[in-house]
Amino acid sequence: MKSIKEIPVANAMKAKTIADGNVVEILSHLIINALVSVLFACLLVAMFFIFYAFCLPLFYVMYSGSITAGIKFGWDNTLQYSIYSGAIGGIGFFLVMGIGPIIYREKSDENHKRYHEIKTSEGFENAEELKSKEFNIMTNSNLSKVLIIWGKQYAPNPDYTVINPEDIIESEVYVDDLMVSKATSGVSGSLAGAAVGGILTGGTGAIVGAIAGKNNKSMTEVRIRKVAINLILKNPKRPYVELAFYETGHKNYKGLKKGDWLLDHHIDSANHWQAVFQNLIAAKQIN
C-alpha cells in the first residue's frame, strides 16, 4: 500500500515524464519540419532559377532595349534572386508547418484544460454530454443539476450556466413553431394538445402530421427547420435560454422531412433533455 507521502511524489514523477515526452515530441516535430523546409527551399531555388533565367533577361531587355545587357543582368542576378526566393519560401514553410502547430496546440491544450476545470469544479467530471455548435449540455449522475457550456467544445474563455431544480420556471419543446411538450414548476410534464401526445406515442410522424394540419399542407410538403427547447429560468444573467438541437441557417435549404434519420435524432435529443428538465422540476416539488 502506498503511503500518503508517496502519492505526491508519484504524481510529480508522472508529470515530469509527461513533460519530458512533450519536449521530445516538440523537438522531433521541429527537426523534421526543419529538414522538410530545407528540401522545400532547395526545390524552390531550382524552380525560381529556371524562372529567373528566362524572365530576368527578358524583362531587362524590354527595359533597356539591349539584348547583351539583358543577358548579362540575368547571368549576374539569377542565382542570387533564386536563393533569396527559395530561402523566403523555406522560412515561411517552417513558420507555418513547424511553429504554427505548436502555438495552436498550446492554445488548444489551454482550452481543453479550462473546459475540464469547469466540469470538475461544478461536479460533472464523468458526465456524458451532448455537443452542438452552440452549446454543450450535460447532467450529473443523479439528475440533480444540468451544466451548459456555451459555444463550441473547447472554445476559448467559455461561458457556462448551471441549472438547479429551483432555477427552472418553464421548459418547452418546439418543432418549428409548434409546441410539442411543456413542463412548468407548477405542473411537471403538462401536455399541450395532440402534438404532445404524438411525441409520446406517435413520434416524429405525429409531429409532422400536426404541423402539416396547422399549415394546410400534406406531410410530404412539410420541412422541419428547427428543433429546440426553450427555458425560462430564475437566473438574472440568463432568464431565457434557447437550446437549438437543430436549426438550418440557410434560406435556400428547405429543412428535414419525415423519414430523415437526422430529424428523428434531433427530436429524440430534445425529448431526452426535456425529460431531464422534468426530473429537475419533480425533484424541486419533492423537496
DAWOMO-V684780 format. One record per run of one state. SS is the DSSP state (h for helix, s for strand, l for the rest). FROM is the first residue (numbers start at 1). TO is the last residue. If there is no record, write none. Layout:
ss->SS from->FROM to->TO
ss->SS from->FROM to->TO
This chain:
ss->l from->1 to->3
ss->h from->4 to->64
ss->l from->65 to->66
ss->h from->67 to->121
ss->l from->122 to->128
ss->s from->129 to->131
ss->l from->132 to->134
ss->s from->135 to->139
ss->l from->140 to->144
ss->s from->145 to->150
ss->l from->151 to->159
ss->s from->160 to->164
ss->h from->165 to->167
ss->s from->168 to->175
ss->l from->176 to->177
ss->s from->178 to->184
ss->l from->185 to->192
ss->h from->193 to->214
ss->l from->215 to->223
ss->s from->224 to->224
ss->l from->225 to->225
ss->s from->226 to->233
ss->l from->234 to->239
ss->s from->240 to->247
ss->l from->248 to->255
ss->s from->256 to->256
ss->l from->257 to->260
ss->h from->261 to->286
ss->l from->287 to->287
